[in-house]
């Protein structure tokens, strides 16, 4: 949110090189949307570590890696722009969080209640 409001000021504090200012303007939306698409995986890392679900974390990384490799391959086929690599990284983080959410929802832990058979 801070970057959304003060983007030009923050960039001006970092550098006074005009070419870099122009270059950063094409990545502005990535800086805004990266936290929105990736917060879930970082939150669920703590949950999964707390629950001791190391194998589930590994599985979510495997799923996210497949998504990343597909996105990078598609980016390469379409010309290999740097913006495509950032999108692939965003998709990696989003796929990781979404897969962790799905694993958590499909587990025996639902709404704070533990299944007595677990």
HELIX and SHEET records of a PDB file:
HELIX    1   1 UNK A    2  UNK A   14  1                                  13    
HELIX    2   2 UNK A   18  UNK A   25  1                                   8    
HELIX    3   3 UNK A   28  UNK A   51  1                                  24    
HELIX    4   4 UNK A   54  UNK A   77  1                                  24    
HELIX    5   5 UNK A   82  UNK A  105  1                                  24    
SHEET    1   A 2 UNK A 109  UNK A 110  0                                        
SHEET    2   A 2 UNK A 113  UNK A 114 -1                                        
END                                                                             
